Amino acid sequence: MAINATAARQPLCVYRGRFAPSPTGPLHFGSLVAAMASCVDARHAGGRWFVRIEDVDVPRVRPRAADAMLHTLERYGFEWDGPVLRQSTRADAYAAALAKLVTDGVAYPCACSRRELALHPLGPAGERVYAGTCRNGIVNAGAQRARVAMRARVPARPIAFTDRVFGRQLQRLATDVGDFIVRRSDGFFAYQLAVVVDDAAQAITDVVRGADLLGSTPRQIFLQHALGVATPRYLHVPVAVDAQGTKLSKETAAAALPASPLPALHAAWRFLGQRAPVEPATSVREFWSWAIAHWQVERIPRQPTLPLPPSAQ
């Protein structure tokens, strides 16, 4: 029997959404699409919308990138509720969550090297499926290694949830992913654990983000069950790709958002499949007012990836 995400959810209160970029470079068109969808979905529902800086992966963080992101969001007319949460200040909360997982027998140490992990088979999504080498204790050469990672012990039964755009999703973590990292061997906490702890701390009811994270959702739902916290609703939007089919990202040097917001806002709105106004907005404030009133989730394309529109190139 599958772990059903909806079965463990607590009753929904006021809609609480969030946009959570990583400060590894400037915001680009793909960032704008995700930010717009999450913000408009929250405001259309009369809910609150928060911004979180996901800087838990400290070695990849670029100096002053987070402040530049926030300034760009402001210039593009985004207005968020409350203070900005920064993952780099949350290590104690992640450590407490990991301690619970260890106490409950969910998390365990792993001393496998990168070379050893590279020998593990590839799963359906192209990730290495951990073979469980250290599941019952560290063995062989690993026992001499000073630094170890921590992994989450996944169940054999599948995990299912219903995405608001892509419909019912089901994944068997044991065969598709294997036991996954929750704290790296360098001591930094993994995204999968940090995002679950932070969504719970901020009482997030709805997660709206790019479809490139659709495959991560079952891992997060598993951790939500293990930690005894609520599971949000999920909505994943198509990811913009370039002419070569490569996802727009900071790592692939995607172009930063232009200084003039309106053309990019209109392009992101069309990318999300939304009906364009008869008369295009002539100000950023006018655009947001119209967009929040006319948002339609059912119009979002179901393709996981879509080409970058010419107007955004």
Buried (B, 14 or more C-beta within 10 A) or exposed (E): EBBBBEEBBEEEEEBBBBBBBBBBBBBBBBBBBBBBBBBBBBBBBEBBBBBBBBBBBEEBBBEEBBEBBBEBBEEBBBEBEEEBBBBBEBBEBBEEBBEBBBEEEBBBBBBBEEEBBEEBEEBEEEBBBBBBBBEEEBEEEBEEBEEBBBBBBBBEEBBBBEBBBBEEBEBBBBBBBBBBBBBBBEEBBBBBBBBBBBBBBBBBBBBBBBBBBBBBBBBBBBBBBBBEBBBBBBBBBBBBBBEEEEBBBBEEEBEBBEEEBBEBBBBBBBBBBBEEBEEBBEEBEBBBBBBBEBBEBEEBBEEBBBBBBEEBE
